[in-house]
Amino acid sequence: MVSPARLAANRANARRSTGPRTPAGKAASARNAVRHGLYAAAALLPALGETAADWDDFRAAVARSLRPEGAAEAATAERVAWVLYRQRRLAALATGPAPAALPPDPDTITGEGVDHFIPVSPAAPPAVRLAHARAALAGQRAAAAADRAVAAALAGADVELTLGAVVTATQVAGELLGWRIQRKPDPWVGVLAGLGVEVATPIAAEWTADLLRRVVGRAGGCDGRDPTVFLADVRAAVLAGTEARGGRGRGLEATEASLVAELRAARGRAATDALLAAGGLGERTDRAEAHLSRELDRALATLARLRGLRPQPTHPRPSHPVEDVGFVLRRAGLVG
């Protein structure tokens, strides 16, 4: 016997459990009982690229191949088409587990948005370490490109300079001159002013390869050095840094390759586990394939029985022995 308090609680819960209130929510919940994937009861699964036009074309092609006669045969032929369509769907679904169930694909991992100057723990997931390694590699490659541009500019080439290239050149030259990075006032502002370039900070100048050579040469001259020799010294120091950077880059490339191999192996193991585990995709696929094969056999057997009920054409009995054989074969349905 249910107590009055329990009845009141049930009614209160029922009032709150109204289900979706919006048209979109009601439309979605209307399909709650429909299974998806291997056992979908819906004729079409847009997530697999199935469309009404695709199904109509497939159904028409099966009907043409079976050549049904009458409504019963046509309905059975459509059943055959539907089972074959589901078998085709099964082949698409049985290619492997859903990507979301696998470790990240290394080909989709980039270093975008990752600050490689922040250390990453060796215990971090391989995908995190790979993103960090690729961000560091991108930084190394950008810095190496800036180094090459600086070396070319200091050698007299007319090349375009990025802000990173200018920073590299002024930092290396400042180190050779013994200037502290945070020295105030900024000595490079004074050097630029001596060349008629009035700026609040060095990065505000419109840098060209020619301006860089003149600024670096003048900085060396202000320190009592031969400008030409100082330009060569700065260029040599930049190239030395490029060599060291190349070594770090090769180490990062080795790390990247190792992490990619680790992720690919993990994806392979996860896919195998998903296919072979009890109740996994492999087992479910086998059950679905067996079920659909039985359905197809039944549908084809029904179609064959219906064809056997077709009215048999009447043929006059021939008098010639050879024609008698043909008559028997035709009655047996072995020849046309």
QUIWO-V943075 format. One record per run of one state. SS is the DSSP state (H for helix, E for strand, L for the rest). FROM is the first residue (numbers start at 0). LEN is the number of residues. If there is no record, write none. Layout:
BEGIN
ss->SS from->FROM len->LEN
ss->SS from->FROM len->LEN
END
This chain:
BEGIN
ss->L from->0 len->3
ss->H from->3 len->13
ss->L from->16 len->6
ss->H from->22 len->7
ss->L from->29 len->7
ss->H from->36 len->3
ss->L from->39 len->6
ss->H from->45 len->3
ss->L from->48 len->3
ss->H from->51 len->15
ss->L from->66 len->3
ss->H from->69 len->24
ss->L from->93 len->5
ss->H from->98 len->3
ss->L from->101 len->4
ss->H from->105 len->3
ss->L from->108 len->17
ss->H from->125 len->29
ss->L from->154 len->8
ss->H from->162 len->15
ss->L from->177 len->9
ss->H from->186 len->8
ss->L from->194 len->7
ss->H from->201 len->3
ss->L from->204 len->4
ss->H from->208 len->14
ss->L from->222 len->4
ss->H from->226 len->50
ss->L from->276 len->4
ss->H from->280 len->28
ss->L from->308 len->12
ss->H from->320 len->11
ss->L from->331 len->5
END
